[in-house]
Amino acid sequence: MALSSLGGDTIFVPNRISSAGNIVHVSCSQINRLTTKENGLIMFHQRIHSIITIGIVQNIQEFFRRNIYTIDDYTGTSIDVHLYKNDIEDDVGFPIPNVSVNNYIEVIGLARMNENKSFIVAFRVRMIKNPNEITKHFLNVIRESMLLEKRMNITTKTIKQPDEQKLDSIEFPDYDPNDLSQREQIVFEIIKKYGNGMFGISREDIHNHLNHMNPIDIDNSISFLLAELLIFNTIDNHTFKSYD
């Protein structure tokens, strides 16, 4: 068990960071404060695989293989968004947006850190045309943060401990792929093989590749792989990539 301190009490939490599973709305401040190099974005002891954020474009750098958008949502410091454009097939579905400085954009992607600076690797960038979307986004940021906190509290218990109690670190478990069942291994291999594009592979395509398997078994295997942090969602809850 790992320990963390909160308000003078000591909270026991499982010695692992669980998966939040879904795409989570976050602010630029949360990304900058809570992203780690080893584990990505961690909120309330839960690793966030994919994020949605909205910000105003302050600067645009265009390169051959990527664009870098510097955005700010006025919750803290600005953050860079890296949108790669070397996957022609993916660009057909989600083309590089025609945005300018002072436009608001929505970003779906992964929070990462390099050289102590947080940034976003974007799967998709979309220009915001309706200002109501900005308000809705920040309401979702608050609501989903509260849900993550509630989920953490449900799975922890508060007890008193001596002040000299040393705090253990929270680490990801090492998962042995040999522990996968044959069905889970087959689904995992399909995701690794065909999910190497920018957005990964859709649930429908996984089913199409495995049309000889029971669809319920496929979906159960996907759920298991998500829970064990072997795969993660990208642009929605039905599109997946492998960490490998």
Buried (B, 14 or more C-beta within 10 A) or exposed (E): EBBBEEEEEBBBBEBBBBBBBBBBBBBBBBBBBBBBEEBBBBBBBBBBBBBBBBBBBEEBEEEEEBBBBBBBBEBBEBBBBBBBBEBEEBEEEBEEBEBEEEBBBBBBBBBBBEEEEBBBBBBBBBEBEEEEEBEEBBEBBEEBBEBBBEBBEEBBEEEEBEEEEEEEEBEEEEEEEEEBEEBBBBBBEBBBEBBEBBBBBBBEBBBEBBEEBEEEBBBBBBEBBBEBBBBBBBBBEEBBBBEE
